[in-house]
Amino acid sequence: MKRNLLFVVAVLVLFSLPLLSQGKEKPKEAARSMMPPKALDDDLCTWMVGEWEGWSQSPMGKTTDGYKNEWSLDGQFLMMQATSKTAEMTEEQKKKAPETYGMSMEDVEKMNAMTYKGMGPLTISPGLGEYTGYWFDNWRGVYKGTGKREGNKITMWWEGPMGEEMRTTEKVGDDKMVITFKSTDPKGAVTEGKTELTRKKSESK
């Protein structure tokens, strides 16, 4: 009985060896497929690289804005940084803000005095071909965006703790960028606005 059992075990081991060797080959195949793609070569992302300055206009007033975009992580991501500060806000806009956005007048004044800062990576998902990004800001906001390109426009849909936003970035010239946005906050209030940016020329030495 023992002899027969040992024979069966030996046969099973012999038959399992090819299977085991096949199993060892799979990680190699996986390793090849997990190699990073070549650096992002999207011409619109390449055009966005640089420093930009301009303004935004919305029902909350007018802001002065600055953007800095640069390649990161071996060119796999476009890292974006932005600052924005209120430049103009009429008394009528200040009066409407508490009712429209559920803010106190004190909060409106605080927001006007602060500088908004945000940053995040943008890339194109390998295989899917869609734009994917994350955004972090000094309100401790964390947002995820997905989008697509049509011609010289990238339209992104962002979601986070402050609500949802559809944002379209358009190349209207070699040195001019126009962004339109429509935001919906958690209470359902909708804000639409527009940003115009001009490429900041580097100073000649």
Backbone hydrogen bonds in HBPLUS format (Angstrom, degrees):
<---DONOR---> <-ACCEPTOR-->    atom                        ^
c    i                          cat <-CA-CA->   ^        H-A-AA   ^      H-
h    n   atom  resd res      DA  || num        DHA   H-A  angle D-A-AA Bond
n    s   type  num  typ     dist DA aas  dist angle  dist       angle   num
A0005-LEU N   A0001-MET O   2.99 MM   4  6.24 158.1  2.03 149.6 155.9     1
A0006-LEU N   A0002-LYS O   2.88 MM   4  6.14 155.4  1.94 149.9 156.2     2
A0007-PHE N   A0003-ARG O   2.95 MM   4  6.23 151.8  2.04 148.5 156.6     3
A0008-VAL N   A0004-ASN O   2.99 MM   4  6.29 158.4  2.04 149.9 154.8     4
A0009-VAL N   A0005-LEU O   3.00 MM   4  6.25 161.3  2.04 148.1 153.1     5
A0010-ALA N   A0006-LEU O   2.92 MM   4  6.11 158.5  1.97 146.7 152.6     6
A0011-VAL N   A0007-PHE O   2.94 MM   4  6.21 159.0  1.98 151.0 156.4     7
A0012-LEU N   A0008-VAL O   2.94 MM   4  6.18 159.6  1.98 150.5 156.3     8
A0013-VAL N   A0009-VAL O   2.94 MM   4  6.18 153.7  2.01 149.3 156.5     9
A0014-LEU N   A0010-ALA O   2.99 MM   4  6.26 159.6  2.03 149.8 154.8    10
A0015-PHE N   A0011-VAL O   2.95 MM   4  6.20 162.4  1.98 153.9 158.2    11
A0016-SER N   A0012-LEU O   2.93 MM   4  5.99 136.8  2.12 138.5 150.4    12
A0017-LEU N   A0013-VAL O   3.16 MM   4  6.32 129.4  2.43 144.5 155.0    13
A0020-LEU N   A0016-SER O   2.83 MM   4  6.10 152.1  1.91 154.6 163.3    14
A0021-SER N   A0017-LEU O   2.93 MM   4  6.21 156.4  1.99 153.1 159.4    15
A0022-GLN N   A0018-PRO O   2.95 MM   4  6.20 149.5  2.05 142.8 151.0    16
A0023-GLY N   A0019-LEU O   2.94 MM   4  6.19 151.6  2.02 143.1 151.2    17
A0024-LYS N   A0020-LEU O   3.08 MM   4  6.40 139.9  2.25 141.3 151.2    18
A0025-GLU N   A0022-GLN O   3.06 MM   3  5.20 134.3  2.27  98.9 111.6    19
A0028-LYS N   A0025-GLU O   3.06 MM   3  5.40 125.4  2.37 105.8 119.4    20
A0029-GLU N   A0025-GLU O   3.25 MM   4  6.66 153.8  2.32 149.8 157.1    21
A0030-ALA N   A0026-LYS O   2.86 MM   4  6.16 159.9  1.90 157.1 163.4    22
A0031-ALA N   A0027-PRO O   2.75 MM   4  5.93 146.9  1.85 141.8 151.4    23
A0032-ARG N   A0028-LYS O   3.06 MM   4  6.37 151.0  2.15 145.0 151.5    24
A0033-SER N   A0029-GLU O   3.08 MM   4  6.39 158.1  2.13 147.7 153.4    25
A0034-MET N   A0030-ALA O   2.90 MM   4  6.06 128.6  2.17 140.7 154.7    26
A0035-MET N   A0032-ARG O   3.27 MM   3  5.51 165.5  2.30 107.6 110.5    27
A0040-LEU N   A0075-GLY O   2.92 MM  35  5.87 150.7  2.00 135.7 141.3    28
A0046-THR N   A0042-ASP O   3.02 MM   4  6.28 157.8  2.07 150.3 157.3    29
A0047-TRP N   A0043-ASP O   2.96 MM   4  6.12 149.1  2.06 137.0 144.8    30
A0048-MET N   A0044-LEU O   3.15 MM   4  6.39 138.4  2.33 136.5 146.8    31
A0048-MET N   A0045-CYS O   3.09 MM   3  5.07 125.9  2.40  93.9 108.1    32
A0049-VAL N   A0046-THR O   3.24 MM   3  5.48 150.4  2.34 103.7 112.0    33
A0050-GLY N   A0069-ASN O   2.90 MM  19  5.27 164.3  1.93 136.9 140.5    34
A0069-ASN N   A0050-GLY O   2.90 MM  19  5.27 169.2  1.91 153.0 155.8    35
A0200-LYS N   A0051-GLU O   2.66 MM 149  5.33 174.4  1.66 145.9 146.8    36
A0052-TRP N   A0067-TYR O   2.80 MM  15  4.92 164.1  1.83 143.0 146.3    37
A0067-TYR N   A0052-TRP O   2.88 MM  15  4.92 166.0  1.90 136.8 139.9    38
A0053-GLU N   A0198-THR O   3.03 MM 145  5.53 157.0  2.08 144.4 150.3    39
A0198-THR N   A0053-GLU O   2.86 MM 145  5.53 165.4  1.88 148.9 151.0    40
A0054-GLY N   A0065-ASP O   3.01 MM  11  5.23 154.4  2.07 146.2 145.0    41
A0065-ASP N   A0054-GLY O   2.86 MM  11  5.23 170.0  1.87 127.9 131.3    42
A0055-TRP N   A0196-GLU O   3.12 MM 141  5.75 150.9  2.21 152.5 157.7    43
A0196-GLU N   A0055-TRP O   2.99 MM 141  5.75 157.3  2.04 163.7 171.1    44
A0056-SER N   A0063-THR O   3.05 MM   7  5.19 148.3  2.15 131.1 138.0    45
A0063-THR N   A0056-SER O   2.93 MM   7  5.19 157.0  1.99 143.4 150.4    46
A0057-GLN N   A0194-LYS O   2.83 MM 137  5.47 155.2  1.89 155.8 164.0    47
A0194-LYS N   A0057-GLN O   3.01 MM 137  5.47 153.1  2.09 147.8 156.1    48
A0058-SER N   A0061-GLY O   3.00 MM   3  5.40 156.6  2.06 152.0 159.6    49
A0061-GLY N   A0058-SER O   2.85 MM   3  5.40 160.6  1.89 125.9 127.3    50
A0062-LYS N   A0088-GLU O   2.78 MM  26  4.95 162.9  1.81 145.1 150.8    51
A0087-ALA N   A0062-LYS O   2.69 MM  25  5.57 169.0  1.70 147.9 150.5    52
A0088-GLU N   A0062-LYS O   3.04 MM  26  4.95 162.8  2.07 137.4 138.5    53
A0064-THR N   A0085-LYS O   2.89 MM  21  5.53 156.6  1.94 157.0 158.3    54
A0085-LYS N   A0064-THR O   3.10 MM  21  5.53 151.8  2.19 145.3 154.0    55
A0066-GLY N   A0083-THR O   2.98 MM  17  5.25 154.1  2.04 146.7 148.6    56
A0083-THR N   A0066-GLY O   2.91 MM  17  5.25 149.1  2.01 149.6 156.4    57
A0068-LYS N   A0081-GLN O   2.90 MM  13  5.15 152.7  1.97 144.7 148.8    58
A0081-GLN N   A0068-LYS O   2.89 MM  13  5.15 138.4  2.07 138.6 151.5    59
A0070-GLU N   A0079-MET O   2.97 MM   9  5.37 155.5  2.03 146.2 153.9    60
A0079-MET N   A0070-GLU O   2.79 MM   9  5.37 157.2  1.84 164.5 160.8    61
A0072-SER N   A0077-PHE O   2.94 MM   5  5.39 144.9  2.06 158.7 158.6    62
A0077-PHE N   A0072-SER O   3.31 MM   5  5.39 163.5  2.34 154.3 151.4    63
A0076-GLN N   A0073-LEU O   3.15 MM   3  5.65 157.7  2.20 112.6 119.0    64
A0078-LEU N   A0122-LEU O   2.82 MM  44  5.09 170.8  1.83 155.3 158.4    65
A0122-LEU N   A0078-LEU O   2.89 MM  44  5.09 137.9  2.07 131.1 144.5    66
A0080-MET N   A0120-GLY O   2.84 MM  40  5.36 173.3  1.84 155.5 157.8    67
A0120-GLY N   A0080-MET O   2.91 MM  40  5.36 147.6  2.01 146.1 153.0    68
A0082-ALA N   A0118-GLY O   2.83 MM  36  5.26 159.1  1.88 154.8 153.3    69
A0118-GLY N   A0082-ALA O   2.99 MM  36  5.26 158.0  2.04 148.7 150.4    70
A0084-SER N   A0116-TYR O   2.92 MM  32  4.99 144.3  2.05 138.7 143.5    71
A0116-TYR N   A0084-SER O   2.74 MM  32  4.99 154.0  1.81 167.6 161.2    72
A0094-LYS N   A0090-THR O   2.98 MM   4  6.30 153.2  2.05 147.9 155.7    73
A0095-LYS N   A0091-GLU O   2.98 MM   4  6.22 148.3  2.09 144.0 152.0    74
A0096-LYS N   A0092-GLU O   3.02 MM   4  6.27 147.2  2.13 144.3 153.1    75
A0097-ALA N   A0093-GLN O   3.05 MM   4  6.11 146.9  2.16 146.3 154.0    76
A0100-THR N   A0096-LYS O   2.90 MM   4  5.99 170.5  1.91 165.9 169.1    77
A0101-TYR N   A0097-ALA O   2.85 MM   4  5.63 169.4  1.86 154.5 158.0    78
A0102-GLY N   A0098-PRO O   2.98 MM   4  5.04 118.8  2.37 125.0 132.5    79
A0107-ASP N   A0104-SER O   3.05 MM   3  5.15 119.6  2.43  96.7 111.1    80
A0108-VAL N   A0104-SER O   3.03 MM   4  6.40 150.7  2.12 148.0 156.6    81
A0109-GLU N   A0105-MET O   3.05 MM   4  6.34 157.7  2.10 146.5 151.2    82
A0110-LYS N   A0106-GLU O   2.99 MM   4  6.26 154.3  2.06 143.9 151.3    83
A0111-MET N   A0107-ASP O   2.88 MM   4  6.06 157.8  1.93 148.2 153.8    84
A0112-ASN N   A0108-VAL O   3.01 MM   4  6.25 151.5  2.09 145.5 153.2    85
A0113-ALA N   A0109-GLU O   3.15 MM   4  6.36 138.0  2.33 139.5 149.9    86
A0113-ALA N   A0110-LYS O   3.15 MM   3  5.18 128.3  2.43  93.7 107.2    87
A0114-MET N   A0110-LYS O   3.17 MM   4  6.38 130.2  2.43 142.7 154.9    88
A0138-ASN N   A0117-LYS O   2.96 MM  21  5.60 145.2  2.08 159.0 161.8    89
A0119-MET N   A0136-PHE O   2.83 MM  17  5.45 153.4  1.90 156.6 165.6    90
A0136-PHE N   A0119-MET O   2.81 MM  17  5.45 162.8  1.84 156.6 162.1    91
A0134-TYR N   A0121-PRO O   3.13 MM  13  5.73 150.1  2.22 152.5 160.8    92
A0123-THR N   A0132-THR O   2.93 MM   9  5.50 153.7  2.00 155.7 164.3    93
A0132-THR N   A0123-THR O   2.90 MM   9  5.50 162.6  1.93 144.7 148.8    94
A0125-SER N   A0130-GLU O   2.88 MM   5  5.61 161.8  1.92 164.7 159.7    95
A0129-GLY N   A0125-SER O   2.88 MM   4  5.36 162.1  1.91 161.3 158.5    96
A0131-TYR N   A0147-GLY O   3.03 MM  16  4.92 145.3  2.15 128.4 132.1    97
A0147-GLY N   A0131-TYR O   2.89 MM  16  4.92 141.7  2.04 140.4 140.6    98
A0133-GLY N   A0145-GLY O   2.90 MM  12  4.98 156.3  1.96 144.4 143.5    99
A0145-GLY N   A0133-GLY O   2.84 MM  12  4.98 168.6  1.85 143.4 142.8   100
A0135-TRP N   A0143-TYR O   2.94 MM   8  5.00 150.3  2.03 137.0 140.3   101
A0143-TYR N   A0135-TRP O   2.86 MM   8  5.00 157.7  1.91 148.8 154.7   102
A0137-ASP N   A0141-GLY O   3.20 MM   4  5.32 144.3  2.34 136.9 142.1   103
A0140-ARG N   A0137-ASP O   3.00 MM   3  5.50 142.8  2.15 121.0 123.9   104
A0144-LYS N   A0159-GLU O   3.06 MM  15  5.58 154.6  2.13 152.1 156.3   105
A0159-GLU N   A0144-LYS O   3.01 MM  15  5.58 149.0  2.11 143.0 151.8   106
A0146-THR N   A0157-TRP O   3.18 MM  11  5.53 149.3  2.28 135.9 140.8   107
A0157-TRP N   A0146-THR O   2.81 MM  11  5.53 161.4  1.84 154.7 158.4   108
A0148-LYS N   A0155-THR O   3.05 MM   7  5.64 144.3  2.18 148.9 155.1   109
A0155-THR N   A0148-LYS O   2.94 MM   7  5.64 160.8  1.98 170.4 171.0   110
A0150-GLU N   A0153-LYS O   2.91 MM   3  5.30 157.3  1.96 148.0 155.6   111
A0153-LYS N   A0150-GLU O   3.07 MM   3  5.30 149.8  2.17 118.8 128.0   112
A0171-LYS N   A0152-ASN O   3.01 MM  19  5.47 160.9  2.04 154.2 160.1   113
A0154-ILE N   A0169-THR O   2.89 MM  15  5.24 156.0  1.94 147.5 155.5   114
A0169-THR N   A0154-ILE O   2.86 MM  15  5.24 163.2  1.89 150.9 152.8   115
A0156-MET N   A0167-ARG O   2.81 MM  11  5.28 169.8  1.82 154.4 156.4   116
A0167-ARG N   A0156-MET O   2.89 MM  11  5.28 165.8  1.91 156.1 160.9   117
A0158-TRP N   A0165-GLU O   2.78 MM   7  5.10 171.4  1.79 159.1 160.7   118
A0165-GLU N   A0158-TRP O   2.95 MM   7  5.10 151.2  2.03 142.0 144.3   119
A0160-GLY N   A0163-GLY O   2.99 MM   3  5.45 146.1  2.11 155.1 164.9   120
A0163-GLY N   A0160-GLY O   3.04 MM   3  5.45 163.4  2.07 118.1 121.3   121
A0164-GLU N   A0184-THR O   2.92 MM  20  5.30 156.1  1.98 152.0 155.8   122
A0184-THR N   A0164-GLU O   2.80 MM  20  5.30 162.6  1.83 154.9 158.2   123
A0166-MET N   A0182-LYS O   3.00 MM  16  5.34 160.9  2.03 143.3 146.7   124
A0182-LYS N   A0166-MET O   2.97 MM  16  5.34 146.5  2.08 145.9 156.1   125
A0168-THR N   A0180-THR O   2.91 MM  12  5.35 165.6  1.93 159.5 164.3   126
A0180-THR N   A0168-THR O   3.02 MM  12  5.35 152.8  2.09 145.8 152.9   127
A0170-GLU N   A0178-VAL O   2.88 MM   8  5.30 158.1  1.92 151.8 159.1   128
A0178-VAL N   A0170-GLU O   3.07 MM   8  5.30 165.7  2.09 150.1 154.6   129
A0172-VAL N   A0176-LYS O   3.22 MM   4  5.70 159.5  2.26 147.2 151.4   130
A0176-LYS N   A0173-GLY O   3.34 MM   3  4.91 174.4  2.35 100.5 102.1   131
A0199-ARG N   A0175-ASP O   2.91 MM  24  4.85 160.6  1.95 130.0 134.2   132
A0177-MET N   A0197-LEU O   2.91 MM  20  5.06 166.4  1.93 145.3 149.4   133
A0197-LEU N   A0177-MET O   2.81 MM  20  5.06 168.8  1.82 160.5 162.0   134
A0179-ILE N   A0195-THR O   2.83 MM  16  4.87 164.2  1.86 141.5 147.0   135
A0195-THR N   A0179-ILE O   2.67 MM  16  4.87 157.6  1.72 154.8 159.4   136
A0181-PHE N   A0193-GLY O   3.09 MM  12  5.46 164.8  2.12 141.7 142.9   137
A0193-GLY N   A0181-PHE O   3.00 MM  12  5.46 155.3  2.06 150.1 152.9   138
A0183-SER N   A0191-THR O   2.74 MM   8  5.09 164.9  1.76 156.9 158.3   139
A0191-THR N   A0183-SER O   2.82 MM   8  5.09 157.0  1.87 144.2 151.4   140
A0185-ASP N   A0189-ALA O   2.98 MM   4  5.48 159.2  2.02 152.3 155.3   141
A0188-GLY N   A0185-ASP O   2.81 MM   3  5.28 164.5  1.84 122.5 127.3   142
